[in-house]
Amino acid sequence: MKDTIEKIRNSLQAHHDMFRNSIPLIASENITSPAVKEACCSDFSHRYAEGWPGSRVYAGCEYIDEIEILCQDLTKKYFNCCFADVRPVSGVMANLVLYNAFTSRNNGKMCCMSIPKGGHISHGPYQATSGRLIYGTAGTVRGLEVKYLDFDEENMNIDPDGSAKTIRECKPEMVLFGGSVFLFPHPIKELKDAAKEVGASIGYDGAHVAGLIGSGYFQDPLREGADAMSFSTHKTLPGPQHGAVISDREDLIEDLKNAAFPALFSNHHLHNVAGFAVSLAEMIEFGKEYHKKIIENAKLFGQALYERGFKVLCEHLGFTESHQVVVDIANFEKSVGLGGDIERLLEEANIIINRNLLPWDIRDGRHYMNPGGLRLGTSEVTRLGMGKSEMVEIAEFFKKLIIDKQDPKKVKEEVKAFSNDFQECKYCFQTPNNTYEFHKFY
Ligand SMILES: Cc1ncc(COP(=O)(O)O)c(C=O)c1O
């Protein structure tokens, strides 16, 4: 078994080396600072602390409580709100907290975006579609009936007029904004009246855009009408993999707490709570600068791809107001292939991206394994210190591979040389550092 452990270690080392030599453009990922990594490797990862700080079911929680209370306070400060529960262990679990708090079990109804329009699988129903069962979390776990909000494909956003009508007709218990393909702020203000008229609570899944929101650059869901926001802590907010729920409604605090524990978790990954607290302190210090740059880079990247002949969505709106850029690559079907093929081609050259369904893909007979879109994110490359000239260089790599059809092995060597200059996690207190280094303990 000692050999097995070595094998695991070698694979981890190889993974670190791969990322050291790559351009990371997955919109849902990011890297963490040395201080976050240290917290995540602490003894907290061995402990339990069920319940709320101060009223635990376990002994030995003095310092765990200290840090969890600090984490709650930093979350409240960053998002300017009166309540933060930092126990959900992921974004999906945070969404489940909202479902538990705001909907009835087994016969509740929710309105949100469908997956091809940008919704997440955790918003989805449990239903058979074209002979296949879809195990969406909302339907499978909470038994919710899911109705979709209307979508404006040209502007890649929820259509407020159509959706107001849908909400009034469906009378859901909850309207959920937010999603995984998320270019522009959602129309919460425009739909708030319709939701309130039918007695629906308003949730906001800020998994992708939480960092942009906390730093004040996207939209402010809690001020615009959302009763609570759920989010992951590791996308634009560059913490460890975890989740959280916030609200600015004093009257909802007890319901939200009860919706979380004991229903959804026993231990809540205390090491990640500590790491999350560190990342919040970093973002309170550096977030204004970092998140401004993420959005600037996304716009520049969209423009650079567009100028090289790519069909980047929403050129008429400046491509994006978030960390994401979405490209329609269906025109390359005959020459190179669709999303899955292009994802693999780019990976051969050490460029790591996501294929993604576009709103019209299913209608046009495409499938999520090989869809018509690419979703590209600038959170990690920005944290590595990249700016305008690098966005142009990366777009040039895309052109070389997809349009000029250059040999991916040759481009890979260029990508490795390019990545070599970007090995440090910026916007944190511990610089210099070597962010993709694999730390050995023995
Ligand atoms: C909108 C949205 N919500 C929830 C999640 C799930 O988050 P987690 O992976 O933290 O459970 C994601 C994941 O990317 C997401 O895009």
The ligand as an ORCA input file, in Angstrom:
! r2SCAN-3c Opt
* xyz 0 1
  C     -25.218     28.716    -10.279
  C     -24.542     27.634     -9.530
  N     -25.080     27.240     -8.364
  C     -24.528     26.246     -7.639
  C     -23.387     25.632     -8.078
  C     -22.822     24.492     -7.279
  O     -21.863     24.910     -6.445
  P     -20.981     23.832     -5.626
  O     -20.142     23.172     -6.649
  O     -20.241     24.719     -4.682
  O     -21.932     22.918     -4.954
  C     -22.771     26.014     -9.263
  C     -21.524     25.339     -9.686
  O     -20.803     25.706    -10.536
  C     -23.372     27.028    -10.015
  O     -22.873     27.403    -11.191
*
